[in-house]
Every structure is written in structure tokens, then in C-alpha cells.
Amino acid sequence: MRYVDKVGTIGDAALVIIGHKEHNGDPYPVYRAFNLNLSTHAKTLLRTKRTEWFSMWKFKTLAHFELRNGSDVVFRYFSCTECESVELLGAFHYDADARLWRIRTWTNEDGDSLMIGSDAQHGDDQDYLYDCLHSISDLTGDGLDDVAVRCRESVSPLENKPSTVTKDETLLYTLKGGRLARIVLSKGGKLPEVVRLALCENQAKNELCRARHAQTR
């Protein structure tokens, strides 16, 4: 079963999201995205380096990360269904120079997806747990949107012993030198506190936000 889920247009470039279900009650729909030129009717498939299918795709927000070159449709999706899935953040970027939609590359380090959540990942000797928060807003006060992601990684032995935190990191993606840059935030200062508050907005019960002065390295 195939259906049109979302359509967004800027000029003569349409972003078209096509959903696919095995049946009406399918809880795990998958999606593909296309750039459609409304003048020529030329259609181009939009895909990441890993896949052309976006499992359980969901629109997040419309964002503006750059000074002049178009808008972004930010979305979340899962790496797979009925598996140990990872929740990812992606964006369809409208390139005003080329007048078409593309998949955004966040940074060279991250490629075209950011991890914003995960099921437990089961290894041979231990389980890996990832608790994450994310925020999309103007965090630096420059009038442009930024993305902040905090993820805490823990490992848990298979013998049901308490888990151990192995990494707790907050990353900020903001415009630097005309392109998005990845900044690792540390303790102290105004910006890390602004980011912490944004991450914990409406998340008071989240374990990562319970400690008033919880910070990351």
C-alpha cells in the first residue's frame, strides 16, 4: 500500500514524502522522499549514504540553519523496525542556488544523520544503553537555528549488574564560517547552561534532567 504522506514546495521544487505499508494497520510504515520539479516533472530520489528508506519517518520542525541558502525540513526516523533500532535525526535541505531539495550533511564527522535515541544494543559480553535528549532552536542568539544533542552511554553486564556510564557528551551544531560545525560543550559558562535548559525543557522527569546542575563533558 503506497500513499502520499507529505508535500512541501518552495518555488517549483516540491518535496514529496511517499509512505509504504503492508496493510492499513501496519504499525511500522516506511517512507521514501523525492524532489519533484513542478515545471519539468523530473523526479529525483533523496537518500542518505545508508538507505533510501526512512522507517517510521516523522516530521519534527521547519528550521533555518544558514544565513541565505534555503530552509530545512527536520525529521526523525529509525534505523530499522522490529530490531535493536537507533533513532536518528535528519533534514531535507532546500538548496536555493540549485533550486532543489537535498539530504543535509550535518558535518563531516556525523554525515547525514545524528543519533537522538536508541534501544539497548546487545553485545556478546554486555549491553550498551544510550539515553539522549535533543533540541532544535536558536541556542546561540544569532537568529539562526541550532541543534543540540546530549547522549549518555552506559554498559551493563549480562548478569544483571548495575550499568556503568562510559560517556556523557553534549554536542552543539551551529553555523561557523558559513557551514554547520560540531562543538563539544564542557562544564561552565553561559552557552552550556542555555543548552542544558533547552534540552531539559518539558523533560523534568527525564533522568538526565533531574539534577539541577547536571552537566556534560
Residue frames relative to the residue before (quaternion, step in Angstrom):
aa qw qx qy qz dx dy dz
M 1.0000 0.0000 0.0000 0.0000 0.00 0.00 0.00
R 0.0443 -0.8079 0.5873 -0.0209 3.57 -0.63 1.13
Y 0.0490 0.8045 -0.5870 0.0766 3.57 -1.02 0.84
V 0.4809 -0.6268 0.5244 0.3177 3.56 -1.27 0.44
D 0.2215 -0.8106 0.5333 0.0969 3.57 -0.59 1.17
K 0.7985 -0.0613 0.0888 0.5922 3.60 0.85 -0.99
V 0.0454 -0.7578 0.6495 0.0425 3.53 -1.26 0.59
G 0.0212 0.7806 -0.6240 0.0299 3.57 -0.96 0.92
T 0.1040 -0.8229 0.5578 0.0296 3.59 -0.89 0.88
I 0.0038 -0.7148 0.6986 0.0319 3.49 -1.31 0.65
G 0.8109 -0.0115 -0.0403 0.5837 3.57 -0.54 1.15
D 0.7547 -0.3378 0.2605 0.4984 3.57 -0.80 -1.00
A 0.5571 0.5748 -0.3992 0.4471 3.59 1.27 0.40
A 0.0960 -0.7973 0.5955 0.0202 3.57 -0.70 1.12
L 0.2453 -0.7147 0.6373 0.1512 3.54 -1.06 0.88
V 0.0492 -0.8189 0.5708 -0.0341 3.57 -0.53 1.20
I 0.1423 -0.7819 0.6048 0.0509 3.58 -0.76 1.11
I 0.1274 -0.7983 0.5882 0.0210 3.56 -0.67 1.20
G 0.2269 -0.7840 0.5672 0.1103 3.56 -0.79 1.08
H 0.1411 -0.7710 0.6170 0.0709 3.55 -1.21 0.63
K 0.0244 0.7808 -0.6228 0.0425 3.57 -0.89 1.03
E 0.4994 -0.6326 0.4938 0.3264 3.55 -1.15 0.59
H 0.7719 -0.0781 0.0750 0.6264 3.58 1.18 -0.69
N 0.7344 -0.4527 0.2726 0.4259 3.59 -1.25 0.29
G 0.7523 0.3926 -0.2135 0.4841 3.57 1.00 -0.77
D 0.3280 0.7662 -0.4955 0.2447 3.61 1.23 0.24
P 0.2723 -0.7998 0.5114 0.1569 3.66 -0.54 1.10
Y 0.7368 0.3845 -0.2086 0.5154 3.58 1.26 -0.23
P 0.0198 0.8232 -0.5669 0.0250 3.62 0.49 1.10
V 0.2016 -0.7410 0.6246 0.1423 3.53 -1.26 0.51
Y 0.2261 -0.7975 0.5551 0.0681 3.53 -1.16 0.64
R 0.1210 -0.7315 0.6589 0.1270 3.49 -1.37 0.39
A 0.2571 -0.7750 0.5642 0.1222 3.58 -1.17 0.61
F 0.1012 -0.7994 0.5920 0.0177 3.54 -1.08 0.81
N 0.2872 -0.6656 0.6482 0.2332 3.51 -1.29 0.50
L 0.0681 -0.8033 0.5917 -0.0029 3.57 -0.73 1.12
N 0.2743 -0.7419 0.5909 0.1588 3.57 -0.75 1.08
L 0.3527 -0.7856 0.4733 0.1854 3.56 -0.47 1.23
S 0.6410 0.5215 -0.3271 0.4584 3.59 1.21 -0.37
T 0.7939 0.2920 -0.1374 0.5153 3.56 0.87 -0.98
H 0.3491 -0.7511 0.4704 0.3044 3.60 1.33 -0.40
A 0.3696 0.7087 -0.5087 0.3200 3.59 1.20 0.44
K 0.1485 -0.8029 0.5763 0.0338 3.56 -0.92 0.98
T 0.0648 -0.7983 0.5987 0.0007 3.57 -0.90 1.01
L 0.4028 -0.7093 0.5290 0.2341 3.56 -0.87 0.98
L 0.2298 -0.7510 0.6046 0.1330 3.58 -0.97 0.90
R 0.0993 0.8054 -0.5740 0.1096 3.56 -0.72 1.06
T 0.4571 -0.6349 0.5404 0.3097 3.53 -1.24 0.48
K 0.6828 -0.4541 0.3508 0.4523 3.57 -1.27 -0.03
R 0.7088 0.4683 -0.2550 0.4619 3.57 1.17 -0.57
T 0.8412 -0.0229 0.1041 0.5302 3.57 0.88 -0.88
E 0.3377 -0.6958 0.5844 0.2455 3.52 -1.34 0.28
W 0.6490 0.4908 -0.3003 0.4977 3.58 1.36 -0.07
F 0.1572 -0.7797 0.6028 0.0622 3.56 -0.93 0.95
S 0.2593 -0.8022 0.5213 0.1324 3.57 -0.23 1.29
M 0.8566 -0.0171 -0.0257 0.5150 3.57 -0.92 1.02
W 0.0535 0.8359 -0.5368 0.1009 3.57 0.98 0.97
K 0.0591 0.7925 -0.6052 0.0465 3.58 -1.03 0.79
F 0.4554 -0.6836 0.5066 0.2621 3.56 -0.88 0.98
K 0.2327 -0.7752 0.5744 0.1220 3.57 -1.00 0.90
T 0.7517 -0.2937 0.2512 0.5344 3.58 0.57 -1.13
L 0.4131 -0.6308 0.5795 0.3092 3.54 -1.37 0.18
A 0.0358 -0.8335 0.5497 -0.0436 3.57 -0.64 1.11
H 0.2143 -0.7347 0.6288 0.1376 3.53 -1.37 0.41
F 0.0959 -0.8408 0.5328 -0.0027 3.55 -0.21 1.33
E 0.7687 0.3283 -0.1531 0.5272 3.58 1.17 -0.54
L 0.6495 -0.5694 0.3539 0.3587 3.55 -1.22 0.54
R 0.8599 0.0882 0.0058 0.5028 3.59 0.82 -0.90
N 0.7220 0.5107 -0.2541 0.3915 3.54 1.01 -0.73
G 0.8594 -0.2777 0.1114 0.4147 3.54 0.22 1.33
S 0.5079 -0.6319 0.5171 0.2745 3.49 -1.47 -0.09
D 0.2822 -0.7431 0.5804 0.1768 3.55 -1.34 0.26
V 0.2302 -0.7014 0.6565 0.1550 3.52 -1.13 0.81
V 0.1544 -0.8140 0.5573 0.0547 3.58 -0.30 1.28
F 0.0060 0.8124 -0.5798 0.0624 3.57 -0.90 0.94
R 0.2653 -0.7243 0.6009 0.2093 3.51 -1.30 0.24
Y 0.0261 0.7795 -0.6255 0.0239 3.55 -1.20 0.55
F 0.4332 -0.6928 0.5145 0.2601 3.57 -1.29 0.18
S 0.5801 -0.6223 0.4090 0.3300 3.55 -1.11 0.70
C 0.7803 -0.0731 0.0625 0.6180 3.57 1.20 -0.51
T 0.3477 -0.7038 0.5643 0.2557 3.57 -1.30 0.01
E 0.8262 0.1527 -0.1568 0.5192 3.53 -1.20 0.69
C 0.6203 0.4813 -0.3425 0.5160 3.55 0.95 0.98
E 0.6255 -0.4681 0.4239 0.4581 3.59 -1.29 -0.24
S 0.0154 -0.8803 0.4739 -0.0165 3.54 0.47 1.22
V 0.2871 -0.6964 0.6308 0.1861 3.51 -1.38 0.42
E 0.3067 -0.7343 0.5741 0.1928 3.57 -0.96 0.88
L 0.1225 -0.8252 0.5513 -0.0059 3.55 -0.75 1.12
L 0.2828 -0.7230 0.6054 0.1754 3.53 -1.28 0.56
G 0.0298 0.7937 -0.6056 0.0477 3.54 -0.84 1.01
A 0.1762 -0.7794 0.5886 0.1227 3.57 -1.29 0.04
F 0.2748 -0.6877 0.6448 0.1890 3.50 -1.21 0.72
H 0.1569 -0.8191 0.5508 0.0332 3.55 -0.56 1.22
Y 0.2912 -0.7350 0.5831 0.1867 3.55 -0.90 0.93
D 0.2287 -0.7740 0.5822 0.0983 3.55 -0.61 1.20
A 0.3101 -0.7961 0.4934 0.1632 3.57 -0.27 1.28
D 0.6236 0.5379 -0.3490 0.4472 3.61 1.10 -0.59
A 0.7528 0.3631 -0.1969 0.5126 3.58 0.91 -0.94
R 0.2917 -0.7936 0.4749 0.2442 3.57 1.32 -0.35
L 0.6355 0.4594 -0.3694 0.4986 3.51 0.82 1.09
W 0.5171 -0.6258 0.4916 0.3152 3.55 -1.36 0.27
R 0.0504 -0.7750 0.6300 0.0061 3.54 -1.13 0.80
I 0.5178 -0.5521 0.5257 0.3882 3.55 -1.36 0.07
R 0.3854 -0.7292 0.5127 0.2384 3.60 -0.81 0.96
T 0.2491 -0.6872 0.6590 0.1775 3.52 -1.19 0.75
W 0.3710 -0.7523 0.4946 0.2275 3.58 -0.51 1.16
T 0.7415 -0.2058 0.1677 0.6162 3.57 0.77 -1.10
N 0.6626 -0.4783 0.3787 0.4345 3.57 -1.28 0.14
E 0.6565 0.5232 -0.3115 0.4452 3.59 1.07 -0.75
D 0.7852 0.3687 -0.1646 0.4695 3.57 0.94 -0.91
G 0.3533 -0.7353 0.5100 0.2726 3.57 1.11 -0.45
D 0.7627 -0.4041 0.2831 0.4180 3.55 -1.09 -0.74
S 0.7480 0.3044 -0.2310 0.5427 3.62 1.18 0.37
L 0.1970 -0.7539 0.6183 0.1033 3.53 -1.18 0.75
M 0.3890 -0.7074 0.5300 0.2594 3.60 -0.87 0.86
I 0.0353 -0.8067 0.5898 -0.0081 3.57 -0.81 1.05
G 0.8025 -0.0040 -0.0175 0.5964 3.59 1.24 0.19
S 0.0204 -0.8110 0.5846 -0.0123 3.54 -1.21 0.38
D 0.4460 -0.5982 0.5872 0.3138 3.49 -1.29 0.52
A 0.6373 -0.4709 0.4101 0.4516 3.56 -1.27 0.11
Q 0.2355 -0.7588 0.5948 0.1227 3.54 -0.94 0.95
H 0.2412 -0.8213 0.5068 0.1020 3.57 -0.45 1.22
G 0.1293 -0.7881 0.6000 0.0453 3.53 -0.82 1.11
D 0.7060 -0.4506 0.3263 0.4383 3.57 -1.29 0.01
D 0.8072 0.2764 -0.1158 0.5085 3.58 0.97 -0.88
Q 0.8106 0.0218 0.0135 0.5851 3.59 1.16 -0.42
D 0.4384 -0.6614 0.5392 0.2821 3.54 -1.34 0.32
Y 0.2563 -0.7453 0.5979 0.1462 3.54 -1.14 0.72
L 0.1140 -0.8092 0.5763 0.0079 3.56 -0.74 1.14
Y 0.0858 -0.7997 0.5940 0.0176 3.58 -0.95 0.89
D 0.0725 -0.7666 0.6379 0.0088 3.55 -0.75 1.15
C 0.0101 0.8392 -0.5393 0.0696 3.58 -0.60 1.13
L 0.1087 -0.7300 0.6687 0.0898 3.50 -1.37 0.50
H 0.0019 -0.8016 0.5972 0.0293 3.58 -1.14 0.52
S 0.0978 -0.7790 0.6182 0.0380 3.53 -1.27 0.51
I 0.1174 -0.7673 0.6278 0.0572 3.55 -1.12 0.78
S 0.3943 0.6779 -0.5224 0.3347 3.57 -0.36 1.27
D 0.5980 -0.5245 0.4346 0.4224 3.58 -1.30 -0.02
L 0.0686 -0.8444 0.5310 -0.0186 3.55 -0.10 1.33
T 0.7163 0.4386 -0.2467 0.4834 3.59 1.18 -0.46
G 0.4737 -0.7137 0.4125 0.3100 3.60 1.26 -0.08
D 0.5084 0.6575 -0.4227 0.3614 3.59 1.17 0.48
G 0.5955 -0.5982 0.3524 0.4041 3.58 1.26 0.16
L 0.6713 0.4366 -0.2879 0.5252 3.59 1.31 -0.01
D 0.5344 -0.6330 0.4526 0.3300 3.55 -1.16 0.52
D 0.1521 -0.7452 0.6441 0.0815 3.51 -1.29 0.61
V 0.2704 -0.7191 0.6064 0.2053 3.55 -1.32 0.21
A 0.0631 -0.7706 0.6333 0.0332 3.55 -0.97 0.90
V 0.0210 -0.7859 0.6178 -0.0161 3.57 -1.01 0.87
R 0.0477 -0.7640 0.6424 0.0365 3.55 -0.91 0.94
C 0.0180 0.7904 -0.6113 0.0342 3.58 -0.86 0.97
R 0.1534 -0.7592 0.6279 0.0764 3.52 -0.99 0.93
E 0.1823 -0.7899 0.5817 0.0674 3.54 -0.74 1.13
S 0.0169 -0.7846 0.6196 -0.0160 3.56 -0.95 0.96
V 0.2152 -0.7413 0.6151 0.1608 3.53 -1.24 0.47
S 0.1061 -0.7910 0.6020 0.0265 3.53 -1.06 0.81
P 0.4122 -0.6986 0.5183 0.2709 3.62 -0.71 0.99
L 0.5865 -0.6203 0.3977 0.3364 3.54 -1.11 0.62
E 0.6166 0.5596 -0.3481 0.4306 3.62 1.23 -0.29
N 0.5676 -0.6508 0.3597 0.3535 3.60 1.18 0.63
K 0.3509 0.7127 -0.5226 0.3097 3.56 1.04 0.78
P 0.6574 -0.5105 0.3502 0.4296 3.63 -1.17 0.40
S 0.4853 -0.6696 0.4799 0.2929 3.55 -1.08 0.71
T 0.2706 -0.7465 0.5895 0.1481 3.54 -1.27 0.51
V 0.3988 -0.7091 0.5294 0.2407 3.56 -0.87 0.99
T 0.1390 -0.8134 0.5625 0.0517 3.58 -0.76 1.05
K 0.8007 0.0107 0.0044 0.5989 3.59 1.20 -0.41
D 0.0336 0.7696 -0.6361 0.0452 3.55 -1.04 0.84
E 0.1251 0.8338 -0.5083 0.1755 3.54 -0.15 1.30
T 0.1588 -0.7549 0.6286 0.0990 3.54 -1.12 0.78
L 0.1135 -0.7963 0.5938 0.0191 3.55 -0.79 1.10
L 0.1532 -0.7645 0.6218 0.0742 3.54 -1.07 0.84
Y 0.1469 -0.7667 0.6214 0.0659 3.56 -0.92 0.99
T 0.1555 0.7971 -0.5511 0.1918 3.54 -0.40 1.29
L 0.6006 -0.5927 0.4002 0.3575 3.57 -1.19 0.54
K 0.1055 0.7609 -0.6308 0.1100 3.55 -0.86 1.08
G 0.8496 0.0194 -0.0292 0.5262 3.59 -0.72 1.02
G 0.7271 -0.4645 0.2407 0.4445 3.56 1.04 0.76
R 0.7645 0.2394 -0.1747 0.5724 3.60 1.26 0.09
L 0.6058 -0.5622 0.4076 0.3884 3.55 -1.21 0.42
A 0.1163 -0.7797 0.6141 0.0384 3.52 -1.00 0.93
R 0.3668 -0.7139 0.5575 0.2121 3.54 -1.20 0.62
I 0.0537 -0.8032 0.5928 -0.0227 3.57 -0.68 1.16
V 0.2767 -0.7355 0.5965 0.1633 3.56 -0.90 0.96
L 0.2504 -0.7917 0.5436 0.1224 3.57 -0.62 1.15
S 0.1819 -0.7689 0.6053 0.0962 3.54 -1.08 0.79
K 0.7167 -0.4401 0.3111 0.4426 3.57 -1.28 -0.02
G 0.7880 0.3689 -0.2513 0.4240 3.52 -1.27 0.49
G 0.7137 0.4473 -0.3348 0.4224 3.51 -1.23 0.51
K 0.6490 -0.5622 0.3701 0.3547 3.53 -1.28 0.44
L 0.6795 0.5199 -0.3112 0.4136 3.59 0.81 -0.96
P 0.6586 0.4931 -0.3411 0.4546 3.66 0.81 -0.80
E 0.6489 0.5063 -0.3234 0.4669 3.60 1.06 -0.70
V 0.6159 0.5298 -0.3409 0.4730 3.59 1.03 -0.76
V 0.6649 0.4997 -0.2957 0.4699 3.57 0.94 -0.91
R 0.6421 0.5278 -0.3288 0.4482 3.59 0.92 -0.86
L 0.6628 0.5039 -0.3056 0.4620 3.57 0.91 -0.89
A 0.6514 0.5091 -0.3151 0.4661 3.58 1.00 -0.81
L 0.6564 0.5159 -0.3094 0.4553 3.58 0.96 -0.84
C 0.7590 0.3927 -0.1939 0.4818 3.56 1.01 -0.82
E 0.3990 0.7022 -0.4955 0.3197 3.59 1.23 0.12
N 0.8369 0.0444 -0.1016 0.5359 3.56 -0.80 1.12
Q 0.6426 0.4947 -0.3285 0.4842 3.59 1.21 0.47
A 0.1694 0.8492 -0.4900 0.1004 3.58 1.15 0.59
K 0.7038 0.4631 -0.2704 0.4660 3.60 1.05 -0.66
N 0.4983 0.6478 -0.4382 0.3742 3.58 1.24 -0.15
E 0.5582 -0.6438 0.4094 0.3259 3.58 -0.90 0.93
L 0.6424 0.5355 -0.3268 0.4402 3.59 1.05 -0.69
C 0.7401 0.4077 -0.2153 0.4895 3.59 1.20 -0.43
R 0.4596 0.7201 -0.4371 0.2814 3.59 1.21 -0.09
A 0.6902 0.4179 -0.2728 0.5239 3.58 1.01 -0.77
R 0.4984 -0.7081 0.4169 0.2764 3.57 -0.61 1.16
H 0.7931 0.2614 -0.1307 0.5344 3.57 0.94 -0.83
A 0.2380 0.7771 -0.5461 0.2032 3.59 1.11 0.60
Q 0.0244 0.7961 -0.6029 0.0476 3.55 -0.89 0.94
T 0.3527 -0.7319 0.5460 0.2043 3.55 -1.25 0.20
R 0.3275 -0.7039 0.5915 0.2177 3.48 -1.36 0.29
